[in-house]
Amino acid sequence: MTTQNAALAGLAKVNLRQQALSALRRAITTGELPPGTHLVETELSEQLQISRGTLREAMRQLQQEGLISAGARGRLAVRSLDAKEILDIFAVRAALESLAVRTLSQVEDRHVVVAPLREAIRTMDEAVGDTLEERIEADLAFHRTLCRLTGNAMLLHSWKALEGSIRMSFMWAGMERAVGNMRVDRHTAIVDVIEAGDAPQAAEFMLHHMNEAAANLVS
């Protein structure tokens, strides 16, 4: 690693832990720090111009998010996924998000949940042509909104615990396959089935959506 890395440039001395967390997350999800990269505290703290204590706090958070993992003798490295792990991640996503769409399909005034979801889709559409990182964030924002609108705090908490792993699965798959999963029409169809109000059909549709997404990433 060199001090020329854009995402790992020096940070302003304000809220350093959060800035370090954002910079490291960006470096990982953009591939600046590719899977398998060993994270050396002395190098990273120098690049980010922060203390090793602040860096450790940020890296603990990244471990919780599933972006980095501990290997032999506790050495931290950018997490590497395999096809089975991605399929497992998406199986859990499918269970959570099928529950979310089932719940939202049963809301009496569905406009209340459909409107913010369509707004999230507009954001996704505007992100087309942007960087992979920006497209990933727009895609995640849609699915996070889907879970948040249920009002089920445990569902949202469980989904958020997968966010880092989801990001890593997109990076593992590469630009072409990842972007295929972020098509606006695929997400518009989710909102349409929620708006139709058939809860069992909505849940089944979401399971199919997630199974297809997982297959696209590992094919």
N, C-alpha and C positions, 0 to 999 in steps of 0.2 A: 504494500500500500504506500502511496506517496501523498504528500501534502497538496498535490494538485487536484485531488478528488473533489468534485464540486459539492456533493452533499455533505462532505466531511470537513468543510472549511471551518475556520474559527467562529465562535459564537459570541453574541453580545452577552454581557454579564447580567442578564435578566432572565429569571426563571430557567436557569441553566439545565436542570434535570429534564424539563419538558422539551426544551430545544434539542437537547442531546437525544432524547427519545425519538423525536420527530426526524432528526437528521439520520440516525441509525436505521430507523424503520424505512425511510426513503431510500437509503443506500442499499438496503437488502431487497426491497421490492422492485427497485429499478435494475438490479443485477450488478450494481457497482461493487457490492460485496456478494459474490456468488455463493451458492450452496457449498458447504464444506470449508469455507474460509475460517481459519482460526482467528479469534478476536483477541488481540494482544493489548492488555490494558495500557501499557506504557505508550504504545504507538497511537492508540485511539485517543487517549487523554491529551496527548500532545497535539494531534490533528485538530481535535475539537476545542482545545485550549480550556479544558475543565479539569477539576481534580479527579483522582481515581475513585474517590468516594462517590462523587456525583455520577461518574460513569457506571459504577457498579449498581447504583440505584436504577439507572435507565436500563441496564442489561437484565436486571432482575425482572423488570416489567416485560421486556422482550421475551424472556423465557416463559413467563406466564401466558404471553400471547401466542407462543408456539413458533416464533421466528428464529430463535436460537436455542440450542440444546447443549447439555453438558456431556462430554465424552470421557475418554480415559483420564483419570486423575483430576476430574472436574474441569478440564479445559473446555471453554465455551467456543462454539463454532456456529456459523450460520446453518440452520437446519436443512437437511437434505430429505426430500420425500421420495417414496417410490409409488408405483401404481396402486398397490394395495392400500397404502395409507390414504391416497386421494379418494379411492372408492369408499373407504371407511368414513372419511370426513363428509363426503356427500351423502352417505346413507344417514348420518346423524342430521345433517342439514335437511334432508328430505322429510324426516320425521318431524322436526321442529317447524318447518315452513308449511308442511301440509296441514299441521294443526293450526298455524296462523291463518291460512286462507279459509279453512273450514270455519274458524271463529269469525273472521271478517264477513264471510258470506251470510252469517246469521244475524248481523247487525241490522236493526230495523231500518234506520236511515243510512243506507250504504253510501250516500253521497259524502257523508262525513269522513269515511275512510278512502273512498275512491278518489276524491279530489287531491289529497296530498300524494297519493300514489301516482296519479297522472302527472303531477308536478315533478315528481322524482324522475319519471320517464322523460319529461322534457329536458331535464338536466342531463340525463344520459345521452339524449339526442344531440344536445349542444356539445357534449364531450367527444363526439365522433370526430376523428382527425387529430385529437390531442394525444398526449403521451399515453403509454400503456398504464402508467401509474394513475393518471387522472381518470382514465376510463375505468380502472379497477375501483377507484374510490367512488365514482358515480354509481357503479353497479352495486357495490356494497351498501351505499346509502339507500338505494331502493329496497334492498332486502332487509336492512336494519329498520327502515320505516314500516315495512310490512309486519315485522314482529312487534315493534313499538306500539302500533295502532291497536293491537289486540288488548292492550291494557294488562297483559299477563307478564308481570315483572320477572317471574322465574323463566319464562320462555325467552324473553329478551336477554336476560343474564346468560342463559345457556348458549344462545346464538352468539352473543358477543365473545364468549370464550373461544369460539371457533374462528374469529376474524383473522387472526394471524395465520392460522393454518390455511384458510381460504386464499389469502394473499399469496402464500407460498405455493399453493397448488396452481395458481395462474402463472406464476413465474416459472414453475417447473414445466408447464405445458408449452410455454412460448407464446409469442404475440399472436400468431395466426389462429391457433386453437382457442386461446383465451378470448380473443375478440369475437370469435364465432358464438361464444356463450353470452356475449353482452349485446346481442342484436336487440334493437328497440322493439321489433315486432314480437319477439319471444316474451318480452315483459308486458307489452300491451295485452297479449293474450291472457296473462295471469290476472290483470285487472279486470278484463272483460268477464272472465269466469267468476270472479268475486262479485261483480256487479249483477250478474245473472241470478245470484242468490241460491244456487243449488249447492249446498254444503258438501255432500258426498262427492259430487262431480268435481267441485273445486279442489278437494283434497286429493282425489285421484289424478287430476290434471297436474297438480304440483309435484306429486310423486314422479310422474312421467317426465316433467320438466327437469327435475334434479337428476333422474337416472340418465336422461339424454345428455345433460351437462357433464356428468361424470364420464360418460362414455366418450364424449368429444375430447376431453382432456387427456385421457389415457390411450386413445386409439392410435 
